[in-house]
Amino acid sequence: MSCIHYKFRNNAKHDTIQFDGAYISVGEIKQTILGQKKMGKAPDFMLQIINAQTQEAYNDDNQLIPRNAEVTVKRIPTGNKVSKSQLAAQSQSLDMYKMSSTPLPLSVSMVTNYTFYLNLIN
C-alpha cells in the first residue's frame, strides 16, 4: 500500500492518502481530500496541489505524483460565491440609489453580483 502525505498551508498536521500502485493523479488526490475533509462535491473553491519540497504547483489533474511524496494543499476561491456582507452592502447601495435623485455610478462587479443576488432570491 502506497501513500501520499498532504497538509493545508495553514495547518501543521500532515494527513495521509493511501492508494494502490506507484503513482496517483492530482485529480484523484483532490477528490480524496474533498471526501476526507467533507468539503462537499461542488465547493466554491479549487484545490491547488503543490510539491512540498520544490514548491512546484501541479496544474494538470492528470499529472502523476509518486508514492511517499509530500504535498501542500491550497484553497483558491473560484469567485462564484458572494458573501452575505457583500450582498447586504450592494443591496443597501442600490436601495439608496433608488431613493436618491442623483445617479450613483455602479461598477460592473456590483451589477453582476446584484444580478447574482436577484437570481438567488427568485
N, CA, C and O atoms as CSV, one atom per row, in Angstrom:
chain,resi,resn,atom,element,x,y,z
A,1,MET,N,N,0.856,-1.178,0.000
A,1,MET,CA,C,0.000,0.000,0.000
A,1,MET,C,C,0.899,1.238,0.000
A,1,MET,O,O,1.787,1.380,0.841
A,2,SER,N,N,0.649,2.125,-0.958
A,2,SER,CA,C,1.401,3.372,-1.086
A,2,SER,C,C,0.628,4.506,-0.429
A,2,SER,O,O,-0.563,4.381,-0.145
A,3,CYS,N,N,1.323,5.614,-0.192
A,3,CYS,CA,C,0.646,6.754,0.419
A,3,CYS,C,C,1.262,8.073,-0.041
A,3,CYS,O,O,2.397,8.131,-0.514
A,4,ILE,N,N,0.479,9.107,0.115
A,4,ILE,CA,C,0.892,10.499,-0.119
A,4,ILE,C,C,0.586,11.245,1.172
A,4,ILE,O,O,-0.471,11.044,1.772
A,5,HIS,N,N,1.492,12.093,1.596
A,5,HIS,CA,C,1.269,12.913,2.783
A,5,HIS,C,C,0.936,14.326,2.310
A,5,HIS,O,O,1.624,14.891,1.460
A,6,TYR,N,N,-0.131,14.884,2.879
A,6,TYR,CA,C,-0.531,16.232,2.485
A,6,TYR,C,C,-0.899,17.037,3.720
A,6,TYR,O,O,-1.258,16.497,4.766
A,7,LYS,N,N,-0.796,18.340,3.560
A,7,LYS,CA,C,-1.253,19.260,4.600
A,7,LYS,C,C,-1.693,20.548,3.922
A,7,LYS,O,O,-1.197,20.916,2.856
A,8,PHE,N,N,-2.632,21.217,4.564
A,8,PHE,CA,C,-3.040,22.531,4.091
A,8,PHE,C,C,-1.984,23.539,4.530
A,8,PHE,O,O,-1.306,23.329,5.536
A,9,ARG,N,N,-1.841,24.622,3.790
A,9,ARG,CA,C,-0.790,25.607,4.075
A,9,ARG,C,C,-0.832,26.116,5.507
A,9,ARG,O,O,0.217,26.335,6.112
A,10,ASN,N,N,-2.010,26.307,6.051
A,10,ASN,CA,C,-2.124,26.894,7.387
A,10,ASN,C,C,-2.229,25.845,8.481
A,10,ASN,O,O,-2.519,26.183,9.629
A,11,ASN,N,N,-2.001,24.594,8.155
A,11,ASN,CA,C,-2.128,23.521,9.131
A,11,ASN,C,C,-0.764,22.876,9.346
A,11,ASN,O,O,-0.031,22.656,8.382
A,12,ALA,N,N,-0.416,22.573,10.582
A,12,ALA,CA,C,0.872,21.952,10.875
A,12,ALA,C,C,0.819,20.438,10.743
A,12,ALA,O,O,1.852,19.796,10.550
A,13,LYS,N,N,-0.372,19.863,10.844
A,13,LYS,CA,C,-0.525,18.411,10.846
A,13,LYS,C,C,-0.656,17.863,9.424
A,13,LYS,O,O,-1.425,18.386,8.617
A,14,HIS,N,N,0.101,16.804,9.126
A,14,HIS,CA,C,0.001,16.113,7.845
A,14,HIS,C,C,-1.077,15.032,7.921
A,14,HIS,O,O,-1.226,14.365,8.944
A,15,ASP,N,N,-1.817,14.869,6.841
A,15,ASP,CA,C,-2.761,13.773,6.694
A,15,ASP,C,C,-2.224,12.854,5.607
A,15,ASP,O,O,-1.289,13.211,4.889
A,16,THR,N,N,-2.818,11.668,5.488
A,16,THR,CA,C,-2.323,10.669,4.559
A,16,THR,C,C,-3.425,10.176,3.639
A,16,THR,O,O,-4.568,9.987,4.056
A,17,ILE,N,N,-3.064,9.973,2.388
A,17,ILE,CA,C,-3.936,9.325,1.413
A,17,ILE,C,C,-3.270,8.013,1.042
A,17,ILE,O,O,-2.123,8.001,0.594
A,18,GLN,N,N,-3.977,6.915,1.223
A,18,GLN,CA,C,-3.439,5.609,0.859
A,18,GLN,C,C,-4.033,5.183,-0.477
A,18,GLN,O,O,-5.205,5.434,-0.758
A,19,PHE,N,N,-3.204,4.531,-1.304
A,19,PHE,CA,C,-3.643,4.091,-2.622
A,19,PHE,C,C,-2.784,2.907,-3.062
A,19,PHE,O,O,-1.721,2.647,-2.500
A,20,ASP,N,N,-3.263,2.207,-4.066
A,20,ASP,CA,C,-2.513,1.107,-4.651
A,20,ASP,C,C,-1.727,1.615,-5.845
A,20,ASP,O,O,-2.212,2.469,-6.588
A,21,GLY,N,N,-0.521,1.101,-6.039
A,21,GLY,CA,C,0.289,1.480,-7.186
A,21,GLY,C,C,1.430,2.393,-6.790
A,21,GLY,O,O,1.607,2.736,-5.622
A,22,ALA,N,N,2.204,2.779,-7.807
A,22,ALA,CA,C,3.379,3.614,-7.573
A,22,ALA,C,C,3.079,5.104,-7.722
A,22,ALA,O,O,3.841,5.945,-7.245
A,23,TYR,N,N,1.963,5.430,-8.389
A,23,TYR,CA,C,1.622,6.827,-8.652
A,23,TYR,C,C,0.135,7.060,-8.400
A,23,TYR,O,O,-0.671,6.130,-8.417
A,24,ILE,N,N,-0.203,8.329,-8.164
A,24,ILE,CA,C,-1.592,8.752,-8.042
A,24,ILE,C,C,-1.724,10.082,-8.786
A,24,ILE,O,O,-0.811,10.907,-8.757
A,25,SER,N,N,-2.845,10.282,-9.440
A,25,SER,CA,C,-3.031,11.519,-10.204
A,25,SER,C,C,-3.445,12.664,-9.276
A,25,SER,O,O,-3.991,12.446,-8.195
A,26,VAL,N,N,-3.173,13.870,-9.727
A,26,VAL,CA,C,-3.538,15.068,-8.963
A,26,VAL,C,C,-5.052,15.128,-8.781
A,26,VAL,O,O,-5.532,15.505,-7.712
A,27,GLY,N,N,-5.802,14.764,-9.807
A,27,GLY,CA,C,-7.262,14.763,-9.714
A,27,GLY,C,C,-7.776,13.814,-8.647
A,27,GLY,O,O,-8.714,14.144,-7.921
A,28,GLU,N,N,-7.162,12.626,-8.545
A,28,GLU,CA,C,-7.555,11.672,-7.512
A,28,GLU,C,C,-7.232,12.202,-6.122
A,28,GLU,O,O,-7.998,11.994,-5.180
A,29,ILE,N,N,-6.109,12.879,-5.994
A,29,ILE,CA,C,-5.736,13.475,-4.695
A,29,ILE,C,C,-6.775,14.511,-4.290
A,29,ILE,O,O,-7.222,14.526,-3.143
A,30,LYS,N,N,-7.163,15.377,-5.223
A,30,LYS,CA,C,-8.150,16.422,-4.918
A,30,LYS,C,C,-9.475,15.809,-4.485
A,30,LYS,O,O,-10.062,16.241,-3.493
A,31,GLN,N,N,-9.953,14.804,-5.220
A,31,GLN,CA,C,-11.216,14.166,-4.882
A,31,GLN,C,C,-11.150,13.483,-3.519
A,31,GLN,O,O,-12.107,13.541,-2.746
A,32,THR,N,N,-10.025,12.839,-3.225
A,32,THR,CA,C,-9.866,12.163,-1.933
A,32,THR,C,C,-9.846,13.167,-0.788
A,32,THR,O,O,-10.453,12.932,0.256
A,33,ILE,N,N,-9.151,14.283,-0.979
A,33,ILE,CA,C,-9.094,15.314,0.060
A,33,ILE,C,C,-10.489,15.892,0.306
A,33,ILE,O,O,-10.890,16.075,1.455
A,34,LEU,N,N,-11.227,16.177,-0.768
A,34,LEU,CA,C,-12.585,16.702,-0.611
A,34,LEU,C,C,-13.445,15.723,0.178
A,34,LEU,O,O,-14.264,16.138,0.998
A,35,GLY,N,N,-13.266,14.439,-0.062
A,35,GLY,CA,C,-14.031,13.429,0.666
A,35,GLY,C,C,-13.583,13.285,2.107
A,35,GLY,O,O,-14.419,13.210,3.008
A,36,GLN,N,N,-12.273,13.245,2.341
A,36,GLN,CA,C,-11.753,13.090,3.701
A,36,GLN,C,C,-12.115,14.269,4.583
A,36,GLN,O,O,-12.447,14.091,5.755
A,37,LYS,N,N,-12.054,15.458,4.037
A,37,LYS,CA,C,-12.306,16.675,4.816
A,37,LYS,C,C,-13.771,17.105,4.772
A,37,LYS,O,O,-14.143,18.120,5.362
A,38,LYS,N,N,-14.609,16.323,4.065
A,38,LYS,CA,C,-16.051,16.599,3.963
A,38,LYS,C,C,-16.311,18.025,3.474
A,38,LYS,O,O,-17.057,18.784,4.093
A,39,MET,N,N,-15.685,18.367,2.358
A,39,MET,CA,C,-15.790,19.714,1.802
A,39,MET,C,C,-16.891,19.847,0.760
A,39,MET,O,O,-17.071,20.929,0.202
A,40,GLY,N,N,-17.617,18.800,0.486
A,40,GLY,CA,C,-18.711,18.871,-0.473
A,40,GLY,C,C,-18.278,18.489,-1.867
A,40,GLY,O,O,-17.088,18.436,-2.178
A,41,LYS,N,N,-19.275,18.221,-2.710
A,41,LYS,CA,C,-18.996,17.789,-4.078
A,41,LYS,C,C,-18.815,18.945,-5.041
A,41,LYS,O,O,-18.154,18.788,-6.067
A,42,ALA,N,N,-19.384,20.102,-4.739
A,42,ALA,CA,C,-19.257,21.272,-5.607
A,42,ALA,C,C,-18.884,22.485,-4.759
A,42,ALA,O,O,-19.701,23.386,-4.569
A,43,PRO,N,N,-17.652,22.510,-4.248
A,43,PRO,CA,C,-17.256,23.628,-3.382
A,43,PRO,C,C,-17.092,24.926,-4.173
A,43,PRO,O,O,-17.013,24.914,-5.401
A,44,ASP,N,N,-17.043,26.036,-3.452
A,44,ASP,CA,C,-16.861,27.343,-4.074
A,44,ASP,C,C,-15.385,27.717,-4.150
A,44,ASP,O,O,-15.035,28.896,-4.203
A,45,PHE,N,N,-14.534,26.715,-4.154
A,45,PHE,CA,C,-13.096,26.924,-4.253
A,45,PHE,C,C,-12.481,25.765,-5.026
A,45,PHE,O,O,-13.102,24.719,-5.212
A,46,MET,N,N,-11.256,25.974,-5.468
A,46,MET,CA,C,-10.489,24.908,-6.114
A,46,MET,C,C,-9.343,24.540,-5.189
A,46,MET,O,O,-8.910,25.355,-4.374
A,47,LEU,N,N,-8.859,23.327,-5.312
A,47,LEU,CA,C,-7.682,22.908,-4.561
A,47,LEU,C,C,-6.482,22.947,-5.485
A,47,LEU,O,O,-6.523,22.431,-6.602
A,48,GLN,N,N,-5.411,23.565,-5.007
A,48,GLN,CA,C,-4.154,23.566,-5.746
A,48,GLN,C,C,-3.184,22.671,-4.984
A,48,GLN,O,O,-3.005,22.826,-3.776
A,49,ILE,N,N,-2.564,21.743,-5.690
A,49,ILE,CA,C,-1.617,20.810,-5.088
A,49,ILE,C,C,-0.218,21.281,-5.428
A,49,ILE,O,O,0.096,21.521,-6.594
A,50,ILE,N,N,0.630,21.415,-4.404
A,50,ILE,CA,C,1.986,21.945,-4.560
A,50,ILE,C,C,2.967,20.957,-3.962
A,50,ILE,O,O,2.747,20.453,-2.861
A,51,ASN,N,N,4.050,20.673,-4.677
A,51,ASN,CA,C,5.105,19.813,-4.158
A,51,ASN,C,C,5.733,20.521,-2.957
A,51,ASN,O,O,6.185,21.660,-3.077
A,52,ALA,N,N,5.762,19.857,-1.808
A,52,ALA,CA,C,6.233,20.496,-0.572
A,52,ALA,C,C,7.730,20.803,-0.598
A,52,ALA,O,O,8.183,21.719,0.089
A,53,GLN,N,N,8.500,20.051,-1.379
A,53,GLN,CA,C,9.943,20.276,-1.393
A,53,GLN,C,C,10.374,21.274,-2.454
A,53,GLN,O,O,11.211,22.136,-2.187
A,54,THR,N,N,9.810,21.169,-3.664
A,54,THR,CA,C,10.235,22.048,-4.756
A,54,THR,C,C,9.333,23.269,-4.930
A,54,THR,O,O,9.674,24.188,-5.676
A,55,GLN,N,N,8.178,23.288,-4.245
A,55,GLN,CA,C,7.180,24.354,-4.368
A,55,GLN,C,C,6.601,24.450,-5.773
A,55,GLN,O,O,6.044,25.485,-6.140
A,56,GLU,N,N,6.725,23.382,-6.568
A,56,GLU,CA,C,6.149,23.328,-7.905
A,56,GLU,C,C,4.658,23.027,-7.793
A,56,GLU,O,O,4.261,22.083,-7.110
A,57,ALA,N,N,3.839,23.825,-8.459
A,57,ALA,CA,C,2.392,23.600,-8.458
A,57,ALA,C,C,2.044,22.608,-9.557
A,57,ALA,O,O,2.511,22.729,-10.690
A,58,TYR,N,N,1.224,21.634,-9.213
A,58,TYR,CA,C,0.732,20.664,-10.181
A,58,TYR,C,C,-0.558,21.233,-10.770
A,58,TYR,O,O,-1.581,21.285,-10.086
A,59,ASN,N,N,-0.515,21.660,-12.030
A,59,ASN,CA,C,-1.660,22.328,-12.647
A,59,ASN,C,C,-2.554,21.390,-13.445
A,59,ASN,O,O,-3.707,21.724,-13.722
A,60,ASP,N,N,-2.042,20.226,-13.817
A,60,ASP,CA,C,-2.803,19.279,-14.621
A,60,ASP,C,C,-3.329,18.164,-13.726
A,60,ASP,O,O,-2.556,17.511,-13.024
A,61,ASP,N,N,-4.646,17.943,-13.749
A,61,ASP,CA,C,-5.245,16.904,-12.906
A,61,ASP,C,C,-4.812,15.502,-13.307
A,61,ASP,O,O,-4.978,14.564,-12.526
A,62,ASN,N,N,-4.264,15.338,-14.499
A,62,ASN,CA,C,-3.798,14.025,-14.951
A,62,ASN,C,C,-2.337,13.771,-14.606
A,62,ASN,O,O,-1.829,12.672,-14.829
A,63,GLN,N,N,-1.661,14.773,-14.066
A,63,GLN,CA,C,-0.252,14.629,-13.703
A,63,GLN,C,C,-0.122,13.606,-12.584
A,63,GLN,O,O,-0.940,13.576,-11.664
A,64,LEU,N,N,0.899,12.774,-12.663
A,64,LEU,CA,C,1.097,11.710,-11.684
A,64,LEU,C,C,2.113,12.123,-10.630
A,64,LEU,O,O,3.136,12.735,-10.937
A,65,ILE,N,N,1.815,11.779,-9.393
A,65,ILE,CA,C,2.701,12.069,-8.262
A,65,ILE,C,C,3.146,10.733,-7.688
A,65,ILE,O,O,2.314,9.859,-7.444
A,66,PRO,N,N,4.461,10.560,-7.468
A,66,PRO,CA,C,4.946,9.272,-6.961
A,66,PRO,C,C,4.568,9.042,-5.502
A,66,PRO,O,O,4.318,9.988,-4.755
A,67,ARG,N,N,4.530,7.779,-5.113
A,67,ARG,CA,C,4.206,7.427,-3.735
A,67,ARG,C,C,5.219,8.039,-2.777
A,67,ARG,O,O,6.345,8.356,-3.162
A,68,ASN,N,N,4.808,8.197,-1.535
A,68,ASN,CA,C,5.598,8.752,-0.432
A,68,ASN,C,C,5.979,10.216,-0.624
A,68,ASN,O,O,6.866,10.715,0.068
A,69,ALA,N,N,5.329,10.906,-1.542
A,69,ALA,CA,C,5.598,12.335,-1.743
A,69,ALA,C,C,4.848,13.142,-0.689
A,69,ALA,O,O,3.851,12.689,-0.127
A,70,GLU,N,N,5.347,14.334,-0.436
A,70,GLU,CA,C,4.667,15.280,0.459
A,70,GLU,C,C,4.191,16.454,-0.382
A,70,GLU,O,O,4.955,17.035,-1.153
A,71,VAL,N,N,2.918,16.792,-0.222
A,71,VAL,CA,C,2.355,17.916,-0.966
A,71,VAL,C,C,1.657,18.866,-0.009
A,71,VAL,O,O,1.219,18.485,1.076
A,72,THR,N,N,1.569,20.106,-0.444
A,72,THR,CA,C,0.836,21.136,0.294
A,72,THR,C,C,-0.417,21.458,-0.505
A,72,THR,O,O,-0.375,21.530,-1.733
A,73,VAL,N,N,-1.521,21.649,0.185
A,73,VAL,CA,C,-2.799,21.930,-0.461
A,73,VAL,C,C,-3.185,23.369,-0.167
A,73,VAL,O,O,-3.113,23.828,0.973
A,74,LYS,N,N,-3.592,24.067,-1.206
A,74,LYS,CA,C,-4.008,25.466,-1.068
A,74,LYS,C,C,-5.406,25.607,-1.640
A,74,LYS,O,O,-5.686,25.122,-2.736
A,75,ARG,N,N,-6.288,26.273,-0.899
A,75,ARG,CA,C,-7.640,26.561,-1.387
A,75,ARG,C,C,-7.626,27.868,-2.159
A,75,ARG,O,O,-7.119,28.882,-1.680
A,76,ILE,N,N,-8.190,27.831,-3.362
A,76,ILE,CA,C,-8.263,29.026,-4.198
A,76,ILE,C,C,-9.735,29.307,-4.490
A,76,ILE,O,O,-10.403,28.480,-5.111
A,77,PRO,N,N,-10.253,30.457,-4.054
A,77,PRO,CA,C,-11.662,30.775,-4.316
A,77,PRO,C,C,-11.933,30.860,-5.813
A,77,PRO,O,O,-11.117,31.372,-6.579
A,78,THR,N,N,-13.093,30.350,-6.214
A,78,THR,CA,C,-13.468,30.413,-7.630
A,78,THR,C,C,-14.202,31.697,-7.961
A,78,THR,O,O,-14.356,32.029,-9.136
A,79,GLY,N,N,-14.659,32.428,-6.955
A,79,GLY,CA,C,-15.342,33.689,-7.191
A,79,GLY,C,C,-16.818,33.533,-7.485
A,79,GLY,O,O,-17.486,34.517,-7.802
A,80,ASN,N,N,-17.349,32.314,-7.388
A,80,ASN,CA,C,-18.768,32.101,-7.673
A,80,ASN,C,C,-19.661,32.459,-6.499
A,80,ASN,O,O,-20.854,32.700,-6.683
A,81,LYS,N,N,-19.114,32.496,-5.317
A,81,LYS,CA,C,-19.930,32.729,-4.144
A,81,LYS,C,C,-19.728,34.159,-3.648
A,81,LYS,O,O,-18.602,34.651,-3.580
A,82,VAL,N,N,-20.803,34.799,-3.313
A,82,VAL,CA,C,-20.773,36.160,-2.793
A,82,VAL,C,C,-21.150,36.091,-1.321
A,82,VAL,O,O,-22.143,35.461,-0.957
A,83,SER,N,N,-20.353,36.742,-0.473
A,83,SER,CA,C,-20.624,36.688,0.959
A,83,SER,C,C,-21.875,37.488,1.299
A,83,SER,O,O,-22.294,38.362,0.539
A,84,LYS,N,N,-22.464,37.179,2.450
A,84,LYS,CA,C,-23.673,37.869,2.893
A,84,LYS,C,C,-23.414,39.358,3.092
A,84,LYS,O,O,-24.276,40.183,2.789
A,85,SER,N,N,-22.237,39.708,3.598
A,85,SER,CA,C,-21.941,41.124,3.818
A,85,SER,C,C,-21.824,41.868,2.492
A,85,SER,O,O,-22.238,43.022,2.388
A,86,GLN,N,N,-21.248,41.196,1.459
A,86,GLN,CA,C,-21.172,41.833,0.142
A,86,GLN,C,C,-22.571,42.048,-0.426
A,86,GLN,O,O,-22.861,43.106,-0.985
A,87,LEU,N,N,-23.433,41.053,-0.284
A,87,LEU,CA,C,-24.797,41.184,-0.776
A,87,LEU,C,C,-25.542,42.299,-0.065
A,87,LEU,O,O,-26.259,43.074,-0.698
A,88,ALA,N,N,-25.373,42.383,1.261
A,88,ALA,CA,C,-26.056,43.411,2.034
A,88,ALA,C,C,-25.574,44.802,1.626
A,88,ALA,O,O,-26.384,45.716,1.468
A,89,ALA,N,N,-24.277,44.966,1.456
A,89,ALA,CA,C,-23.728,46.264,1.080
A,89,ALA,C,C,-24.206,46.680,-0.308
A,89,ALA,O,O,-24.561,47.838,-0.527
A,90,GLN,N,N,-24.215,45.736,-1.238
A,90,GLN,CA,C,-24.662,46.052,-2.585
A,90,GLN,C,C,-26.152,46.355,-2.603
A,90,GLN,O,O,-26.595,47.271,-3.295
A,91,SER,N,N,-26.915,45.595,-1.853
A,91,SER,CA,C,-28.357,45.824,-1.792
A,91,SER,C,C,-28.650,47.188,-1.191
A,91,SER,O,O,-29.517,47.915,-1.677
A,92,GLN,N,N,-27.917,47.539,-0.118
A,92,GLN,CA,C,-28.126,48.825,0.538
A,92,GLN,C,C,-27.761,49.977,-0.400
A,92,GLN,O,O,-28.483,50.972,-0.463
A,93,SER,N,N,-26.661,49.854,-1.123
A,93,SER,CA,C,-26.264,50.939,-2.024
A,93,SER,C,C,-27.272,51.089,-3.168
A,93,SER,O,O,-27.542,52.205,-3.612
A,94,LEU,N,N,-27.829,49.969,-3.646
A,94,LEU,CA,C,-28.833,50.070,-4.693
A,94,LEU,C,C,-30.146,50.633,-4.158
A,94,LEU,O,O,-30.833,51.370,-4.865
A,95,ASP,N,N,-30.502,50.298,-2.923
A,95,ASP,CA,C,-31.711,50.861,-2.318
A,95,ASP,C,C,-31.556,52.364,-2.132
A,95,ASP,O,O,-32.502,53.120,-2.354
A,96,MET,N,N,-30.361,52.801,-1.724
A,96,MET,CA,C,-30.109,54.230,-1.548
A,96,MET,C,C,-30.189,54.938,-2.900
A,96,MET,O,O,-30.671,56.067,-2.993
A,97,TYR,N,N,-29.717,54.268,-3.933
A,97,TYR,CA,C,-29.774,54.850,-5.274
A,97,TYR,C,C,-31.221,55.051,-5.706
A,97,TYR,O,O,-31.555,56.074,-6.304
A,98,LYS,N,N,-32.081,54.079,-5.404
A,98,LYS,CA,C,-33.492,54.191,-5.774
A,98,LYS,C,C,-34.162,55.369,-5.072
A,98,LYS,O,O,-35.057,55.998,-5.636
A,99,MET,N,N,-33.731,55.676,-3.829
A,99,MET,CA,C,-34.335,56.751,-3.061
A,99,MET,C,C,-33.781,58.112,-3.450
A,99,MET,O,O,-34.474,59.115,-3.282
A,100,SER,N,N,-32.565,58.182,-3.961
A,100,SER,CA,C,-31.964,59.477,-4.288
A,100,SER,C,C,-32.280,59.844,-5.730
A,100,SER,O,O,-32.609,58.985,-6.548
A,101,SER,N,N,-32.175,61.113,-6.020
A,101,SER,CA,C,-32.447,61.575,-7.375
A,101,SER,C,C,-31.171,61.714,-8.188
A,101,SER,O,O,-31.227,61.893,-9.405
A,102,THR,N,N,-30.009,61.632,-7.521
A,102,THR,CA,C,-28.749,61.743,-8.240
A,102,THR,C,C,-28.266,60.346,-8.635
A,102,THR,O,O,-28.389,59.401,-7.856
A,103,PRO,N,N,-27.727,60.221,-9.826
A,103,PRO,CA,C,-27.262,58.904,-10.261
A,103,PRO,C,C,-26.031,58.450,-9.476
A,103,PRO,O,O,-25.156,59.247,-9.138
A,104,LEU,N,N,-25.991,57.197,-9.207
A,104,LEU,CA,C,-24.874,56.593,-8.483
A,104,LEU,C,C,-24.138,55.674,-9.443
A,104,LEU,O,O,-24.729,54.724,-9.957
A,105,PRO,N,N,-22.853,55.939,-9.699
A,105,PRO,CA,C,-22.136,55.070,-10.639
A,105,PRO,C,C,-21.934,53.682,-10.011
A,105,PRO,O,O,-21.505,53.560,-8.864
A,106,LEU,N,N,-22.248,52.663,-10.776
A,106,LEU,CA,C,-22.104,51.290,-10.302
A,106,LEU,C,C,-20.980,50.618,-11.083
A,106,LEU,O,O,-20.870,50.771,-12.300
A,107,SER,N,N,-20.165,49.887,-10.373
A,107,SER,CA,C,-19.128,49.140,-11.059
A,107,SER,C,C,-19.744,47.910,-11.707
A,107,SER,O,O,-20.837,47.485,-11.333
A,108,VAL,N,N,-19.054,47.350,-12.659
A,108,VAL,CA,C,-19.535,46.162,-13.353
A,108,VAL,C,C,-19.689,45.009,-12.377
A,108,VAL,O,O,-20.641,44.236,-12.479
A,109,SER,N,N,-18.767,44.884,-11.435
A,109,SER,CA,C,-18.852,43.775,-10.481
A,109,SER,C,C,-20.058,43.920,-9.566
A,109,SER,O,O,-20.680,42.922,-9.203
A,110,MET,N,N,-20.400,45.154,-9.187
A,110,MET,CA,C,-21.571,45.345,-8.343
A,110,MET,C,C,-22.842,44.939,-9.081
A,110,MET,O,O,-23.714,44.285,-8.508
A,111,VAL,N,N,-22.948,45.325,-10.342
A,111,VAL,CA,C,-24.126,44.978,-11.123
A,111,VAL,C,C,-24.194,43.473,-11.318
A,111,VAL,O,O,-25.267,42.882,-11.200
A,112,THR,N,N,-23.067,42.848,-11.612
A,112,THR,CA,C,-23.017,41.399,-11.799
A,112,THR,C,C,-23.405,40.685,-10.514
A,112,THR,O,O,-24.206,39.751,-10.535
A,113,ASN,N,N,-22.842,41.121,-9.400
A,113,ASN,CA,C,-23.145,40.476,-8.128
A,113,ASN,C,C,-24.596,40.713,-7.719
A,113,ASN,O,O,-25.223,39.827,-7.138
A,114,TYR,N,N,-25.140,41.897,-8.013
A,114,TYR,CA,C,-26.532,42.160,-7.676
A,114,TYR,C,C,-27.450,41.280,-8.531
A,114,TYR,O,O,-28.469,40.787,-8.048
A,115,THR,N,N,-27.085,41.089,-9.793
A,115,THR,CA,C,-27.848,40.183,-10.653
A,115,THR,C,C,-27.794,38.775,-10.091
A,115,THR,O,O,-28.804,38.071,-10.073
A,116,PHE,N,N,-26.607,38.355,-9.624
A,116,PHE,CA,C,-26.454,37.046,-8.998
A,116,PHE,C,C,-27.343,36.959,-7.760
A,116,PHE,O,O,-27.980,35.931,-7.530
A,117,TYR,N,N,-27.394,38.028,-6.959
A,117,TYR,CA,C,-28.229,38.082,-5.765
A,117,TYR,C,C,-29.706,37.943,-6.123
A,117,TYR,O,O,-30.443,37.213,-5.460
A,118,LEU,N,N,-30.136,38.640,-7.168
A,118,LEU,CA,C,-31.526,38.554,-7.594
A,118,LEU,C,C,-31.876,37.149,-8.057
A,118,LEU,O,O,-32.984,36.669,-7.817
A,119,ASN,N,N,-30.930,36.486,-8.724
A,119,ASN,CA,C,-31.166,35.117,-9.167
A,119,ASN,C,C,-31.270,34.167,-7.984
A,119,ASN,O,O,-31.992,33.172,-8.046
A,120,LEU,N,N,-30.549,34.471,-6.901
A,120,LEU,CA,C,-30.603,33.619,-5.709
A,120,LEU,C,C,-31.954,33.705,-5.016
A,120,LEU,O,O,-32.479,32.695,-4.550
A,121,ILE,N,N,-32.517,34.906,-4.947
A,121,ILE,CA,C,-33.762,35.061,-4.186
A,121,ILE,C,C,-35.005,34.777,-5.016
A,121,ILE,O,O,-36.096,34.642,-4.461
A,122,ASN,N,N,-34.863,34.684,-6.323
A,122,ASN,CA,C,-36.016,34.381,-7.192
A,122,ASN,C,C,-36.139,32.919,-7.463
A,122,ASN,O,O,-37.051,32.497,-8.173
